[in-house]
Amino acid sequence: MINNQMTSNPTKREIPPFFSLVFSLTFLCMTVACGPSPEDMAAADQECRQLASSRTGYDPSNPEGSKSAVGKGAAIGAVSGAALGAITSKKSKKVVQGAAIGAAAGAGAGALKNNEDKKKAEQAAANYQVEYQHCMSSKGN
């Protein structure tokens, strides 16, 4: 005597058709290449790098502000200070003092310029990233 009610499983749930469709499409995209090919992505990457660079004036392969302006400023200051000291005084002690003051002033001015250049380079790099990401997302990458 088998009861028909006992053979059915009351805890078994059916998957709604919508979830079945979503699962099928997800599985399909995981097994079949969906989206751009690696060659298309590389071409889009190159194009977006050029576009972002031309729009921002920033070249990530040659970033600005990496050169030390402090050393250049100190050298120029020292030379001009020494020259000014030599012109104004015939004593060698004054020439040395002029060179030291010129070097200090040049180093200070060089540090300020270096800081400004660094800030400009950071802002340009940030602008480049925004342009690059916008371009890549517009291409579906």
DSSP file (Angstrom, degrees, kcal/mol; ACC not computed):
  #  RESIDUE AA STRUCTURE BP1 BP2  ACC     N-H-->O    O-->H-N    N-H-->O    O-->H-N    TCO  KAPPA ALPHA  PHI   PSI    X-CA   Y-CA   Z-CA
    1    1 A M              0   0    0      0, 0.0     2,-0.6     0, 0.0     0, 0.0   0.000 360.0 360.0 360.0  94.9    0.0    0.0    0.0
    2    2 A I        -     0   0    0      3,-0.0     2,-0.5     4,-0.0     3,-0.0  -0.829 360.0-140.2 -98.3 129.5    1.9    2.9   -1.3
    3    3 A N    >>  -     0   0    0     -2,-0.6     4,-1.0     1,-0.1     3,-0.7  -0.763   4.4-144.6 -90.4 129.7    0.4    6.2   -0.6
    4    4 A N  H 3> S+     0   0    0     -2,-0.5     4,-0.8     1,-0.2     3,-0.2   0.816  99.4  57.8 -64.0 -30.7    0.6    8.7   -3.5
    5    5 A Q  H 34 S+     0   0    0      1,-0.2    -1,-0.2     2,-0.2     3,-0.2   0.815 102.7  53.8 -70.1 -28.9    1.1   11.6   -1.1
    6    6 A M  H <4 S+     0   0    0     -3,-0.7    -1,-0.2     1,-0.2    -2,-0.2   0.755 101.2  59.3 -78.5 -24.4    4.1   10.0    0.5
    7    7 A T  H  < S+     0   0    0     -4,-1.0     2,-0.2    -3,-0.2    -1,-0.2   0.766  90.7  80.8 -78.0 -24.2    6.0    9.5   -2.8
    8    8 A S  S  < S-     0   0    0     -4,-0.8     0, 0.0    -3,-0.2     0, 0.0  -0.600  81.5-129.6 -82.6 145.8    6.0   13.3   -3.6
    9    9 A N    >   -     0   0    0     -2,-0.2     3,-0.9     1,-0.1    -3,-0.1  -0.836  16.5-167.5 -97.5 109.7    8.6   15.4   -1.9
   10   10 A P  T 3  S+     0   0    0      0, 0.0    -1,-0.1     0, 0.0    -4,-0.0   0.688  85.1  55.6 -72.4 -16.9    7.0   18.4   -0.3
   11   11 A T  T 3  S+     0   0    0      2,-0.1     2,-0.3     0, 0.0    -2,-0.0   0.578  80.4 107.5 -91.1  -9.7   10.4   20.2    0.3
   12   12 A K    <   -     0   0    0     -3,-0.9     2,-0.4     1,-0.0    -3,-0.0  -0.527  54.2-162.9 -72.0 129.6   11.5   20.1   -3.4
   13   13 A R        -     0   0    0     -2,-0.3     2,-0.3     0, 0.0    -2,-0.1  -0.889  12.7-130.6-115.2 144.7   11.3   23.5   -5.0
   14   14 A E        -     0   0    0     -2,-0.4     0, 0.0     1,-0.0     0, 0.0  -0.702  23.9-117.5 -91.6 145.8   11.3   24.3   -8.7
   15   15 A I        -     0   0    0     -2,-0.3     5,-0.0     1,-0.1    -1,-0.0  -0.706  33.0-117.8 -81.9 125.8   13.7   26.9  -10.1
   16   16 A P     >  -     0   0    0      0, 0.0     4,-1.8     0, 0.0     3,-0.3  -0.300  23.1-116.1 -61.1 149.4   11.7   29.8  -11.6
   17   17 A P  H  > S+     0   0    0      0, 0.0     4,-2.2     0, 0.0     5,-0.2   0.827 112.2  59.1 -58.4 -34.6   12.3   30.2  -15.4
   18   18 A F  H  > S+     0   0    0      1,-0.2     4,-2.4     2,-0.2     5,-0.2   0.938 107.6  44.8 -61.6 -46.6   14.0   33.6  -14.9
   19   19 A F  H  > S+     0   0    0     -3,-0.3     4,-2.5     1,-0.2    -1,-0.2   0.847 110.7  55.0 -66.9 -32.8   16.7   32.3  -12.6
   20   20 A S  H  X S+     0   0    0     -4,-1.8     4,-2.2     2,-0.2    -1,-0.2   0.905 109.1  47.6 -64.7 -41.0   17.2   29.4  -15.0
   21   21 A L  H  X S+     0   0    0     -4,-2.2     4,-2.5     2,-0.2     5,-0.2   0.922 112.3  48.7 -66.0 -44.9   17.8   31.8  -17.9
   22   22 A V  H  X S+     0   0    0     -4,-2.4     4,-2.5     1,-0.2    -2,-0.2   0.920 112.3  48.9 -61.2 -44.7   20.2   33.9  -15.8
   23   23 A F  H  X S+     0   0    0     -4,-2.5     4,-2.5     1,-0.2    -1,-0.2   0.913 111.4  49.9 -62.0 -42.7   22.1   30.8  -14.8
   24   24 A S  H  X S+     0   0    0     -4,-2.2     4,-2.3     2,-0.2    -2,-0.2   0.918 112.4  46.2 -63.4 -44.2   22.3   29.6  -18.4
   25   25 A L  H  X S+     0   0    0     -4,-2.5     4,-2.4     2,-0.2    -1,-0.2   0.896 112.6  50.6 -66.5 -39.4   23.6   32.9  -19.7
   26   26 A T  H  X S+     0   0    0     -4,-2.5     4,-1.6    -5,-0.2    -2,-0.2   0.931 111.9  47.2 -63.1 -44.9   26.1   33.2  -16.9
   27   27 A F  H  X S+     0   0    0     -4,-2.5     4,-1.7     1,-0.2     5,-0.2   0.897 110.8  52.8 -63.2 -40.1   27.4   29.7  -17.6
   28   28 A L  H  X S+     0   0    0     -4,-2.3     4,-3.0     1,-0.2    -2,-0.2   0.917 109.3  48.2 -61.7 -44.6   27.5   30.4  -21.3
   29   29 A C  H  <>S+     0   0    0     -4,-2.4     5,-0.5     1,-0.2    -1,-0.2   0.777 110.6  52.7 -68.3 -25.6   29.6   33.6  -20.8
   30   30 A M  H  <5S+     0   0    0     -4,-1.6    -1,-0.2    -5,-0.2    -2,-0.2   0.828 119.1  33.6 -77.5 -31.0   32.0   31.6  -18.5
   31   31 A T  H  <5S+     0   0    0     -4,-1.7     2,-0.4    -5,-0.1    -2,-0.2   0.786 119.3  50.5 -95.4 -30.5   32.5   28.9  -21.1
   32   32 A V  T  <5S-     0   0    0     -4,-3.0     2,-0.5    -5,-0.2    -1,-0.1  -0.882  99.1-100.8-109.1 140.2   32.4   30.9  -24.3
   33   33 A A  T   5 -     0   0    0     -2,-0.4     2,-0.4    -3,-0.1    -3,-0.1  -0.438  43.0-173.1 -64.4 114.3   34.4   34.1  -24.7
   34   34 A C      < +     0   0    0     -5,-0.5    -1,-0.0    -2,-0.5    -5,-0.0  -0.890  49.5  18.6-105.7 139.8   32.1   37.0  -24.1
   35   35 A G  S    S-     0   0    0     -2,-0.4   106,-0.1     2,-0.0   105,-0.1  -0.457 106.8 -17.4  97.7-172.9   33.4   40.5  -24.7
   36   36 A P        -     0   0    0      0, 0.0    -2,-0.1     0, 0.0   104,-0.0  -0.302  67.3-113.6 -71.5 150.9   36.3   41.8  -26.7
   37   37 A S     >  -     0   0    0      1,-0.1     4,-2.5    -4,-0.1     5,-0.2  -0.323  32.1-104.4 -73.3 162.8   39.1   39.5  -27.7
   38   38 A P  H  > S+     0   0    0      0, 0.0     4,-2.3     0, 0.0     5,-0.2   0.851 124.0  53.4 -57.6 -33.8   42.6   40.1  -26.3
   39   39 A E  H  > S+     0   0    0      2,-0.2     4,-2.2     1,-0.2     5,-0.2   0.912 109.2  47.8 -67.8 -41.4   43.7   41.6  -29.6
   40   40 A D  H  > S+     0   0    0      2,-0.2     4,-2.5     1,-0.2    -1,-0.2   0.892 111.9  50.5 -64.6 -39.1   40.7   44.1  -29.5
   41   41 A M  H  X S+     0   0    0     -4,-2.5     4,-2.6     2,-0.2    -2,-0.2   0.904 110.1  49.4 -65.7 -40.7   41.6   44.9  -25.8
   42   42 A A  H  X S+     0   0    0     -4,-2.3     4,-2.3     2,-0.2    -2,-0.2   0.902 112.2  48.0 -65.3 -40.3   45.2   45.6  -26.7
   43   43 A A  H  X S+     0   0    0     -4,-2.2     4,-2.4     2,-0.2    -2,-0.2   0.915 113.2  47.6 -66.0 -42.0   44.2   47.8  -29.6
   44   44 A A  H  X S+     0   0    0     -4,-2.5     4,-2.8     2,-0.2     5,-0.2   0.894 110.5  53.2 -64.9 -39.6   41.8   49.7  -27.4
   45   45 A D  H  X S+     0   0    0     -4,-2.6     4,-2.2     2,-0.2    -2,-0.2   0.935 111.5  44.8 -60.0 -47.5   44.4   50.1  -24.7
   46   46 A Q  H  X S+     0   0    0     -4,-2.3     4,-2.1     2,-0.2    -2,-0.2   0.919 114.8  48.2 -64.0 -43.9   46.9   51.6  -27.2
   47   47 A E  H  X S+     0   0    0     -4,-2.4     4,-2.4     1,-0.2    -2,-0.2   0.909 113.0  47.8 -63.8 -42.1   44.3   53.9  -28.7
   48   48 A C  H  X S+     0   0    0     -4,-2.8     4,-2.8     2,-0.2     5,-0.2   0.852 109.1  53.8 -70.1 -33.9   43.1   55.1  -25.2
   49   49 A R  H  X S+     0   0    0     -4,-2.2     4,-2.2    -5,-0.2    -1,-0.2   0.933 112.1  44.8 -63.4 -44.6   46.7   55.7  -24.0
   50   50 A Q  H  X S+     0   0    0     -4,-2.1     4,-2.4     2,-0.2    -2,-0.2   0.910 114.7  48.6 -65.6 -41.8   47.4   57.9  -27.0
   51   51 A L  H  X S+     0   0    0     -4,-2.4     4,-2.1     2,-0.2    -2,-0.2   0.933 113.0  46.4 -64.0 -47.0   44.0   59.7  -26.6
   52   52 A A  H  X S+     0   0    0     -4,-2.8     4,-1.9     1,-0.2     6,-0.4   0.886 113.4  50.1 -64.0 -38.7   44.5   60.3  -22.9
   53   53 A S  H  X S+     0   0    0     -4,-2.2     4,-2.3    -5,-0.2     5,-0.3   0.906 111.7  47.1 -66.6 -41.7   48.1   61.5  -23.5
   54   54 A S  H  < S+     0   0    0     -4,-2.4    -2,-0.2     1,-0.2    -1,-0.2   0.855 114.6  47.1 -70.3 -32.7   47.1   63.9  -26.3
   55   55 A R  H  < S+     0   0    0     -4,-2.1    -1,-0.2    -5,-0.2    -2,-0.2   0.832 125.0  28.8 -76.4 -31.8   44.2   65.3  -24.2
   56   56 A T  H  < S-     0   0    0     -4,-1.9    -2,-0.2     2,-0.2    -3,-0.2   0.645  94.6-129.1-104.3 -17.5   46.2   65.8  -21.0
   57   57 A G     <  +     0   0    0     -4,-2.3     2,-0.5     1,-0.3    -3,-0.1   0.644  67.2 129.3  75.6  13.2   49.7   66.4  -22.3
   58   58 A Y        -     0   0    0     -6,-0.4    -1,-0.3    -5,-0.3    -2,-0.2  -0.881  42.5-165.3-107.2 131.4   50.9   63.7  -19.9
   59   59 A D    >   -     0   0    0     -2,-0.5     3,-1.8     3,-0.4    66,-0.1  -0.945   7.0-160.3-115.0 109.4   53.1   60.9  -21.1
   60   60 A P  T 3  S+     0   0    0      0, 0.0    -1,-0.1     0, 0.0    65,-0.0   0.731  91.6  59.9 -64.9 -20.1   53.3   58.1  -18.5
   61   61 A S  T 3  S+     0   0    0      1,-0.3    -3,-0.0    -3,-0.1    -2,-0.0   0.659 118.9  28.7 -78.9 -14.0   56.5   56.7  -20.0
   62   62 A N  S <  S-     0   0    0     -3,-1.8    -3,-0.4     2,-0.0    -1,-0.3  -0.526  84.8-169.5-141.8  69.9   58.2   60.0  -19.3
   63   63 A P    >   -     0   0    0      0, 0.0     3,-0.7     0, 0.0     2,-0.1  -0.344  19.8-124.0 -67.9 141.7   56.6   61.6  -16.3
   64   64 A E  T 3  S+     0   0    0      1,-0.2    -6,-0.0     2,-0.1    -2,-0.0  -0.342  87.4  40.0 -75.1 161.9   57.4   65.2  -15.5
   65   65 A G  T 3  S+     0   0    0      1,-0.1    -1,-0.2    -2,-0.1     4,-0.1   0.477  78.6 107.9  81.9   2.7   58.8   66.3  -12.1
   66   66 A S    <   +     0   0    0     -3,-0.7     2,-0.2     2,-0.1    -2,-0.1   0.682  58.6  87.3 -85.9 -16.3   61.1   63.3  -11.7
   67   67 A K  S    S-     0   0    0      1,-0.1     2,-0.8    47,-0.0     3,-0.1  -0.570  87.5-113.3 -81.7 146.3   64.3   65.3  -12.3
   68   68 A S     >  +     0   0    0     -2,-0.2     4,-0.8     1,-0.2    -2,-0.1  -0.701  32.0 177.5 -85.5 112.6   65.8   67.1   -9.3
   69   69 A A  H  > S+     0   0    0     -2,-0.8     4,-2.8    41,-0.2     5,-0.2   0.659  74.7  72.0 -83.6 -17.4   65.6   70.8   -9.6
   70   70 A V  H  > S+     0   0    0     40,-0.2     4,-2.7     2,-0.2     5,-0.2   0.944  98.3  45.9 -64.1 -47.5   67.2   71.2   -6.2
   71   71 A G  H  > S+     0   0    0      2,-0.2     4,-2.2     1,-0.2    -1,-0.2   0.898 115.1  47.1 -62.4 -41.4   70.7   70.2   -7.5
   72   72 A K  H  X S+     0   0    0     -4,-0.8     4,-2.7     2,-0.2     5,-0.2   0.921 113.2  48.8 -65.7 -43.9   70.4   72.4  -10.5
   73   73 A G  H  X S+     0   0    0     -4,-2.8     4,-2.7     1,-0.2    34,-0.3   0.901 111.9  49.0 -63.4 -40.8   69.2   75.4   -8.4
   74   74 A A  H  X S+     0   0    0     -4,-2.7     4,-2.8    32,-0.4    -1,-0.2   0.912 112.4  47.9 -65.2 -41.8   72.0   74.9   -6.0
   75   75 A A  H  X S+     0   0    0     -4,-2.2     4,-2.4     2,-0.2    -2,-0.2   0.933 114.6  44.8 -65.3 -45.6   74.6   74.7   -8.7
   76   76 A I  H  X S+     0   0    0     -4,-2.7     4,-2.7     1,-0.2     5,-0.3   0.917 115.3  49.1 -64.5 -42.0   73.3   77.8  -10.5
   77   77 A G  H  X S+     0   0    0     -4,-2.7     4,-2.8    -5,-0.2    26,-0.4   0.906 111.3  49.2 -63.3 -41.7   73.0   79.7   -7.2
   78   78 A A  H  X S+     0   0    0     -4,-2.8     4,-2.6    24,-0.4    -2,-0.2   0.925 113.4  45.9 -64.7 -43.9   76.5   78.7   -6.2
   79   79 A V  H  X S+     0   0    0     -4,-2.4     4,-2.4     2,-0.2    -2,-0.2   0.939 116.8  43.5 -65.2 -47.0   78.0   79.8   -9.5
   80   80 A S  H  X S+     0   0    0     -4,-2.7     4,-2.7     2,-0.2    -2,-0.2   0.889 114.8  50.6 -68.3 -36.6   76.1   83.1   -9.6
   81   81 A G  H  X S+     0   0    0     -4,-2.8     4,-2.7    -5,-0.3    18,-0.3   0.911 111.7  47.5 -64.6 -41.8   76.8   83.7   -5.9
   82   82 A A  H  X S+     0   0    0     -4,-2.6     4,-2.3    16,-0.2    -2,-0.2   0.903 113.1  48.6 -65.2 -40.8   80.5   83.1   -6.4
   83   83 A A  H  X S+     0   0    0     -4,-2.4     4,-2.0     2,-0.2    -2,-0.2   0.924 113.3  46.7 -65.5 -43.5   80.6   85.3   -9.5
   84   84 A L  H  X S+     0   0    0     -4,-2.7     4,-2.3     1,-0.2    -2,-0.2   0.906 113.0  49.8 -64.9 -41.3   78.8   88.1   -7.6
   85   85 A G  H  X S+     0   0    0     -4,-2.7     4,-1.7     1,-0.2    -1,-0.2   0.881 110.7  49.8 -64.2 -37.9   81.1   87.7   -4.6
   86   86 A A  H  < S+     0   0    0     -4,-2.3    -1,-0.2     2,-0.2    -2,-0.2   0.865 112.0  48.1 -68.9 -36.0   84.1   87.9   -6.8
   87   87 A I  H  < S+     0   0    0     -4,-2.0    -2,-0.2     1,-0.2    -1,-0.2   0.913 116.3  41.8 -70.9 -42.0   82.9   91.0   -8.5
   88   88 A T  H  < S+     0   0    0     -4,-2.3     2,-0.4    -5,-0.2    -2,-0.2   0.731 121.9  31.1 -82.0 -21.2   82.0   92.8   -5.4
   89   89 A S     <  -     0   0    0     -4,-1.7    -1,-0.1    -5,-0.2     6,-0.0  -0.993  52.8-155.2-141.7 146.4   85.1   91.9   -3.3
   90   90 A K  S    S+     0   0    0     -2,-0.4     2,-0.3    -3,-0.1    -1,-0.1   0.564  71.2  98.3 -91.4  -9.9   88.7   91.1   -4.0
   91   91 A K  S  > S-     0   0    0      1,-0.1     4,-1.2    -6,-0.1     3,-0.4  -0.587  71.3-139.4 -83.7 140.9   89.0   88.9   -0.8
   92   92 A S  H  > S+     0   0    0     -2,-0.3     4,-1.9     1,-0.2     5,-0.1   0.782 100.4  63.3 -69.2 -26.7   88.7   85.2   -1.2
   93   93 A K  H  > S+     0   0    0      1,-0.2     4,-2.1     2,-0.2    -1,-0.2   0.892 102.6  49.4 -64.9 -38.8   86.7   84.9    2.0
   94   94 A K  H  > S+     0   0    0     -3,-0.4     4,-2.8     2,-0.2    -1,-0.2   0.846 107.2  55.0 -68.5 -34.4   83.9   87.0    0.5
   95   95 A V  H  X S+     0   0    0     -4,-1.2     4,-2.2     2,-0.2   -10,-0.2   0.916 109.5  47.2 -64.2 -42.4   83.9   84.8   -2.7
   96   96 A V  H  X S+     0   0    0     -4,-1.9     4,-2.3     2,-0.2    -2,-0.2   0.905 113.2  48.3 -65.6 -42.0   83.4   81.7   -0.5
   97   97 A Q  H  X S+     0   0    0     -4,-2.1     4,-2.7     2,-0.2     5,-0.2   0.916 111.2  50.5 -64.5 -42.7   80.6   83.5    1.5
   98   98 A G  H  X S+     0   0    0     -4,-2.8     4,-2.5     1,-0.2   -16,-0.2   0.897 111.1  48.9 -61.3 -40.5   78.9   84.6   -1.8
   99   99 A A  H  X S+     0   0    0     -4,-2.2     4,-2.5   -18,-0.3    -1,-0.2   0.911 111.9  48.5 -65.8 -41.6   79.1   81.0   -3.1
  100  100 A A  H  X S+     0   0    0     -4,-2.3     4,-2.3     2,-0.2    -2,-0.2   0.922 114.1  45.4 -65.3 -44.3   77.6   79.6    0.1
  101  101 A I  H  X S+     0   0    0     -4,-2.7     4,-2.7     2,-0.2     5,-0.2   0.917 114.3  49.4 -65.1 -42.8   74.7   82.2    0.1
  102  102 A G  H  X S+     0   0    0     -4,-2.5     4,-2.7    -5,-0.2   -24,-0.4   0.893 110.6  50.1 -62.6 -40.0   74.1   81.6   -3.6
  103  103 A A  H  X S+     0   0    0     -4,-2.5     4,-2.4   -26,-0.4    -2,-0.2   0.913 112.3  47.1 -65.6 -42.0   74.0   77.9   -3.1
  104  104 A A  H  X S+     0   0    0     -4,-2.3     4,-2.3     2,-0.2    -2,-0.2   0.933 114.8  45.7 -65.1 -45.6   71.6   78.1   -0.3
  105  105 A A  H  X S+     0   0    0     -4,-2.7     4,-2.5     1,-0.2     5,-0.2   0.913 114.3  48.8 -64.3 -41.8   69.3   80.5   -2.1
  106  106 A G  H  X S+     0   0    0     -4,-2.7     4,-2.5    -5,-0.2   -32,-0.4   0.884 110.5  50.7 -65.2 -39.1   69.5   78.4   -5.3
  107  107 A A  H  X S+     0   0    0     -4,-2.4     4,-2.4   -34,-0.3    -1,-0.2   0.913 111.2  48.6 -65.4 -41.6   68.7   75.2   -3.4
  108  108 A G  H  X S+     0   0    0     -4,-2.3     4,-2.0     2,-0.2    -2,-0.2   0.934 114.1  44.8 -62.7 -46.5   65.7   76.9   -1.8
  109  109 A A  H  X S+     0   0    0     -4,-2.5     4,-2.3     1,-0.2    -2,-0.2   0.890 113.1  51.9 -64.9 -38.7   64.4   78.2   -5.1
  110  110 A G  H  X S+     0   0    0     -4,-2.5     4,-2.5    -5,-0.2   -40,-0.2   0.883 107.8  51.7 -64.9 -38.5   65.0   74.8   -6.7
  111  111 A A  H  X S+     0   0    0     -4,-2.4     4,-2.3     2,-0.2    -2,-0.2   0.907 110.0  49.3 -65.2 -41.5   63.1   73.0   -3.9
  112  112 A L  H  X S+     0   0    0     -4,-2.0     4,-2.2     2,-0.2    -2,-0.2   0.927 113.2  46.3 -63.1 -44.4   60.1   75.3   -4.4
  113  113 A K  H  X S+     0   0    0     -4,-2.3     4,-2.8     1,-0.2    -2,-0.2   0.902 111.2  52.4 -64.4 -40.5   60.1   74.8   -8.2
  114  114 A N  H  X S+     0   0    0     -4,-2.5     4,-2.3     1,-0.2    -1,-0.2   0.901 109.1  50.1 -61.9 -41.1   60.6   71.0   -7.7
  115  115 A N  H  X S+     0   0    0     -4,-2.3     4,-2.2     2,-0.2    -2,-0.2   0.915 112.0  47.3 -64.3 -43.8   57.5   70.9   -5.4
  116  116 A E  H  X S+     0   0    0     -4,-2.2     4,-2.3     2,-0.2    -2,-0.2   0.920 112.8  49.0 -62.6 -44.3   55.4   72.9   -7.9
  117  117 A D  H  X S+     0   0    0     -4,-2.8     4,-2.4     1,-0.2    -2,-0.2   0.887 110.0  52.2 -62.6 -39.1   56.5   70.6  -10.8
  118  118 A K  H  X S+     0   0    0     -4,-2.3     4,-2.3     2,-0.2    -1,-0.2   0.912 109.7  48.2 -64.8 -42.8   55.7   67.6   -8.7
  119  119 A K  H  X S+     0   0    0     -4,-2.2     4,-2.3     2,-0.2    -2,-0.2   0.909 112.2  49.4 -64.0 -42.3   52.2   68.8   -8.0
  120  120 A K  H  X S+     0   0    0     -4,-2.3     4,-2.5     1,-0.2    -2,-0.2   0.905 111.3  49.5 -62.9 -41.3   51.6   69.6  -11.6
  121  121 A A  H  X S+     0   0    0     -4,-2.4     4,-2.3     2,-0.2    -2,-0.2   0.888 110.2  50.5 -66.3 -39.1   52.9   66.1  -12.6
  122  122 A E  H  X S+     0   0    0     -4,-2.3     4,-2.1     2,-0.2    -2,-0.2   0.908 112.2  47.0 -64.8 -41.5   50.6   64.4  -10.1
  123  123 A Q  H  X S+     0   0    0     -4,-2.3     4,-2.5     2,-0.2    -2,-0.2   0.903 112.1  50.0 -67.0 -40.7   47.6   66.4  -11.3
  124  124 A A  H  X S+     0   0    0     -4,-2.5     4,-2.3     2,-0.2    -2,-0.2   0.894 110.3  50.6 -64.1 -39.3   48.4   65.6  -14.9
  125  125 A A  H  X S+     0   0    0     -4,-2.3     4,-2.2     2,-0.2    -2,-0.2   0.896 110.5  49.3 -65.4 -40.0   48.8   61.9  -14.1
  126  126 A A  H  X S+     0   0    0     -4,-2.1     4,-2.0     2,-0.2    -2,-0.2   0.917 111.8  48.3 -65.1 -43.3   45.4   61.9  -12.3
  127  127 A N  H  X S+     0   0    0     -4,-2.5     4,-2.4     1,-0.2    -2,-0.2   0.892 110.0  53.0 -62.8 -39.9   43.8   63.6  -15.4
  128  128 A Y  H  X S+     0   0    0     -4,-2.3     4,-2.9     1,-0.2    -2,-0.2   0.927 107.9  50.6 -60.3 -46.1   45.4   61.1  -17.7
  129  129 A Q  H  X S+     0   0    0     -4,-2.2     4,-2.8     1,-0.2     5,-0.2   0.901 110.0  49.9 -60.6 -42.0   44.0   58.2  -15.6
  130  130 A V  H  X S+     0   0    0     -4,-2.0     4,-2.4     2,-0.2    -1,-0.2   0.940 113.7  45.2 -62.4 -47.2   40.5   59.7  -15.8
  131  131 A E  H  X S+     0   0    0     -4,-2.4     4,-2.3     2,-0.2    -2,-0.2   0.915 114.3  48.9 -62.7 -43.5   40.7   60.1  -19.6
  132  132 A Y  H  X S+     0   0    0     -4,-2.9     4,-2.7     2,-0.2    -2,-0.2   0.935 113.0  46.2 -63.5 -47.5   42.2   56.6  -20.1
  133  133 A Q  H  X S+     0   0    0     -4,-2.8     4,-2.5     1,-0.2     5,-0.2   0.890 112.1  51.5 -64.2 -39.0   39.5   54.9  -17.9
  134  134 A H  H  X S+     0   0    0     -4,-2.4     4,-1.9    -5,-0.2    -1,-0.2   0.927 111.9  46.9 -62.8 -43.9   36.7   56.9  -19.6
  135  135 A C  H  X S+     0   0    0     -4,-2.3     4,-1.0     2,-0.2    -2,-0.2   0.936 113.0  48.3 -63.6 -47.1   38.0   55.8  -23.0
  136  136 A M  H ><>S+     0   0    0     -4,-2.7     5,-2.6     1,-0.2     3,-0.5   0.903 111.8  49.1 -63.4 -40.7   38.4   52.2  -22.1
  137  137 A S  H ><5S+     0   0    0     -4,-2.5     3,-1.2     4,-0.3    -1,-0.2   0.846 106.4  56.5 -69.5 -31.1   34.9   52.0  -20.5
  138  138 A S  H 3<5S+     0   0    0     -4,-1.9    -1,-0.2     1,-0.2    -2,-0.2   0.747 106.7  51.2 -69.7 -20.9   33.4   53.6  -23.6
  139  139 A K  T <<5S-     0   0    0     -4,-1.0    -1,-0.2    -3,-0.5    -2,-0.2   0.369 123.8-105.5 -94.5   3.5   35.0   50.8  -25.7
  140  140 A G  T < 5       0   0    0     -3,-1.2    -3,-0.2    -4,-0.2    -2,-0.1   0.723 360.0 360.0  82.6  22.0   33.5   48.1  -23.4
  141  141 A N      <       0   0    0     -5,-2.6    -4,-0.3    -6,-0.2    -5,-0.1   0.386 360.0 360.0-109.8 360.0   36.7   47.2  -21.5
